[in-house]
Amino acid sequence: MRYTLLLLLAIVTIAVQGQSKTTEKLHKNNSDARSLFFYNNTLRMINQKEDKEFDLLIRDVEKMKFLMIENNNFTGDDYKKLISGYKSESFEEMMTSRIEGKNFDVYMKDGESKGMVVTVKDSTYLYVLDIVGSIPLNKISQVFKTIEGSGEIDKIVEKFTAKHKH
């Protein structure tokens, strides 16, 4: 019983330490940031169309923190500091692309699939997906579109934008 309790405590400690310290700092320093946590099973629930391809894309995702910050609260210098923070945590730039007016930058922990950070910037928002696990690089935009297009996420985004309209 004692060893089981110690093992359980060690697993919980490891799970808590999974997200990037840079993402945590970003969230803490931006009081207007909206954050959501997803685990593999909640990502599967977003897949309302029961798309088997989407389930394959997220199969290696243990958990994901999704942050949304308005661009007017986040400058270009802030973005450079953010990326420097990820690089200081051994995240390496893996991919940069532009799709439908959004800039996608992908960073992987030590060049492996242990951890992944995806930043998505458009004219209005900065989105950060801090992932424990991995998603195939060529499918990042598809996963983002599915998350962004989820009805429940849309409601949260609408509330967020209505709250922050000037």
Number of C-alpha atoms within 10 A of each C-alpha: 6 7 8 9 10 11 12 12 12 12 11 11 11 11 13 9 10 17 19 21 13 19 20 13 12 18 18 11 10 14 10 15 17 16 15 12 14 17 16 15 14 11 22 18 14 19 15 11 8 11 10 10 9 18 17 12 17 21 16 17 21 19 24 24 19 19 21 22 22 21 16 10 13 13 11 9 9 12 15 10 13 17 20 14 18 20 17 11 14 14 22 19 19 14 13 13 11 13 10 7 9 17 15 20 19 20 24 24 21 15 14 13 16 16 24 28 26 24 22 22 21 16 11 12 17 21 22 24 22 25 27 24 20 23 19 12 15 8 12 16 18 12 17 16 10 16 17 14 12 15 13 12 15 13 11 14 15 12 11 17 13 10 10 10 6 5
